Amino acid sequence: MEDRQPPIPNYVDAQPEKWIAIALFPDEMTAHLASSKLDAEGIETILGNQLNPYVGTNATGISVRSDDVKAAVAILTDSPARRWLVGQ
């Protein structure tokens, strides 16, 4: 029987997921409504300013994975949330 060593993970090549802020809402409740809409469509979101804690406002942002940006923007464009999309 041959001695097999477990594989050694290569953390050097691992790329962190890139999250992109797509909208900035005036309050947390509005952000939660938009986030729920995206979640229902299978798009995971990060709420709040976890990715940029130095914003300095009471606004609440929504970020999605970089692969989901186009789909998320399209979904929110067809809703009242379109007015808070970033860079649109």
N, C-alpha and C positions, 0 to 999 in steps of 0.2 A: 504494500500500500504506500502510495506516494504522499509525502508531506506537502500539503498545500498551505500556502500562506494566504491570509485574507488580503484582499486588494487594499492598497493604500490610497485614500482619497487624495485627489490633486486639487487643492484649494487655490492654487495659483491661477488656474485657467477659469475658475468659477466667476461668472459675471453677475453682479447684483441686478435684480429687476429694476427697470427704470420706470418711475411713476411720473406722470405729467399732470399738472394742475390744468383742468379744463374750464372750471367755473368758480366764481367767488360770489357767494350769496350774502345778503345783508344780515341774515340771522340763521341760527342753527336749525330751526324748524323747517324753513324753506329748503335748506341744504339736505335735510333728511328726506324730504319728499322726493327731491330729484334723485338722491342716492337710491331710494327704494325703487324708483322707476328703472334705474340702470340695473340694480340687483335682479329685478324681475326678468330682465332681458339677458341675464347671465353674465353681466359685467361687474366685476368686483371693484369696489371703491374704497378710498381712504377719505374719511371726513375730517374736517378741521384743518389745522395748520401744523400737523405732525411733521410734514416734510419741510416746512418753512416756519419755525416757531417765532421768527422775528418780524412778522408782518406788522404787528403793533395795532391791530384793529380788532373789533368784535366780530368782523365778518368770518364766515365759515366757508372754506373751500372744499372742492371735490377734486380728487386726483384719481386717475385710472392708469392701468399699465399702458406702456407706450404702444403695444400691439392693439389696444382697444380704443385708442383716441378717436379714430374716424367714426367707428360705430357709435361710441358714446355721444359724440358731438351731433351726429345725425339724429339720434334718439331725442336729445334735449332740444335740438333745433325745432322739432315738431311738437314742442310743448311750451307752456308759459315760461319755463326755465331758460329759454333762449336768450332772454335779456341779460342774464348774468354769465353767459359764456365769456371766457377770457380770450382775447385776441381775435374775435370774430367780427 
